[in-house]
Amino acid sequence: MSTVIVEQALAADPAKVGSLLLDVPEDQWFDRKSARIAARDLASHLVAFANAEGGTIVVGLSSGDVEGTDARVDRRNAHVQAAIDYTVPPVRVRTRLVPCVNCNEDEDLLLVLDIEPDDTVHATTKDEVYLRVGDESRKLNFTQRQELTYDKGQASYEARLVPEHATIPLDEVLVGHYAEAVQHPDPGRLFQARGLARDGRLTIAGCLLFAEEPQAWIPESYIRVLRYQGYARSQGEHQRLLTDERIEGPLPQQLLAARDLIVQEQPTRRALGPDGRFGLIPLIPEPVWLEAVVNAGVHRSYSMAGDHIRVEIFDDHIDVSSPGRLPGLVDFSDPLNIARFARNPRIARVCADLHFGQELGEGVRRMFQEMRDAGLHDPVYRQTSGSVVVSLSAEPMNQALDAQLTADARAVVFALRSVDRMSTGEIAQVLGTSNPTALKRLRRMEQEHLVRWVGKSPRDPRAYWTLPTP
């Protein structure tokens, strides 16, 4: 995530600031702009970040060069005023000048614009609405704009202040860890900057993330993990519930505790692993179910009373249920091209700072790719009247093909699903045979298009085997 890397780069020695920022990939929370950009054009990017989750724009970097902004002081002043002059309502932006050394080896300044997320929809003075999606500022059409307006109306809960009389003890260790992660010297000012506190009081987001016991104020803000024996819940005396655990505490700790518990309870099978030994092998890739759980924690509706996140584990699948329906901008009929919208942008930003999960669009695409790489069915999303459920099946995508594989072929395919690429010698260890014998079996599998050899020559020491590209 760029959120922490950018702050680290901005705090570096002026001689290194520019080059470090040029190395940071542009993404949901970070963008670079030339000092030559017109203030009116800059405004569209300010609007995009404000309508999403906020972020940082650094002006004075272009085409791999550190331009600086001193040569264009008038334009820099216009950039500082861009939010006031060209956005409606004005985007909330904090500006700062950071010393750097430009490409001519002269001392210079970069303009840093820190944009806050907002619960209203912002537009440019040309009445155009933009939304930050990955590394681009995307212009919305009329329907998307209407959906954003509706979604923003549903997304203000996390920004509310906790009751005025409330005394909420913070988890000081977690607060300190967060301040250290983003290299901020003052947690109080950091909370204000991230929308976690206002006027000396915590917001709902701040309470959920850093209170010692947020459930005292938001009772349903917990994760419940259930492990059933069998393939369905069943009813009454037929129900075989093996584990039912409620995980409470601040959200970052909940996510870590849920991960540890699911690792213990996840469906497994006894099989030959990549190390050549038999053991219990997870049926569903950890990055997939972990991303589903993190997405639930970050994007659920915390304003819905009476419901909580549920992770239901069965012998052949995992269901993750999250309170609140999908925002209107999110369309899972085309999940690999999903637009991004965070119901809780402040919570999403902090979790990104702490390296929990991927961006929503990126994370969903990663889930689909991981399942396909493992030879499993795509994640299935469905909506109830008040929740979103994602089902992750351990059933192979092609059962007929899986049934036709020999034991050796199945062991090789499963090993490659786990580690992506292996040498002939490593596969020989998995099969418990010599390199020449393993090579013969691999060549037969190659003819059947079950594996693919990658190398520059027959004696290439870096050559490896992998699964065919879908």
NORCORVEN-V882836 format. One line per field, one symbol per residue. ss: DSSP state (H for helix, E for strand, C for the rest). phi: phi as a letter, one per 40 degrees, with the letter a starting at -180 (. if undefined). Layout:
# NORCORVEN-V882836
ss->???
phi->???
This chain:
# NORCORVEN-V882836
ss->CHHHHHHHHHCCCHHHHHHHHHCCCCECCEEEECCCCCHHHHHHHHHHHHHCCCEEEEECEECCEECCCHHHHHHHHHHHHHHHHHEECCCCEEEEEEEEECCCCCEEEEEEEEECCCCCCCEECCCCCEEEECCEEEECCHHHHHHHHHHHHHCCHHHCECCCCCCCCECHHHHHHHHHHCCCCCHHHHHHHCCCEECCEEEHHHHHHHECCHHHCCCCCCEEEEEECCCCCCCHHHCCEEEEEEECCCHHHHHHHHHHHHHHHCCEEEEECCCCCEEEEECCCHHHHHHHHHHHHHHCCCCCCCCCEEEEECCCEEEEEEECCCCCCCCHHHHHHCCCCCCCHHHHHHHHHCCCCCCHHHHHHHHHHHHHHCCECCCEEEECCCEEEEEEECCECCHHHHHHCCHHHHHHHHHHHHHCEECHHHHHHHHCCCHHHHHHHHHHHHHCCCCEEECCCCCCCCCEEECCCC
phi->.cdcccccccccddcbdcccccccccadbaabbcccccdcccdccccccccbbgibbbbhbafgbccgbccbcccccccccdcccbbbcdccbbbabbcabcccgccabbcbbbcccbcbccbcccgbbbbcbgbbccccccccccccccccccbcccccccdcccbbcccccccccccccbfbcbdcccccccgcaafgbccdcccccbccbcccbbdccbbbbbbbchbacgbfcccbccbabbbbhcddcdccccdcccdcbccbacaccccgbcacbccbdddcccccccdcccbccccccgaacbbbbbcbabbbbbchccdcccbccbccbccbabcbccccccccdcgcgbddccccccdcccccccgbccdbbabccaabbbbbcccdcbccccccccccccccccccccbgaacccccdcccgbcccccccccccccccgcbbcbacadbccccabacccd
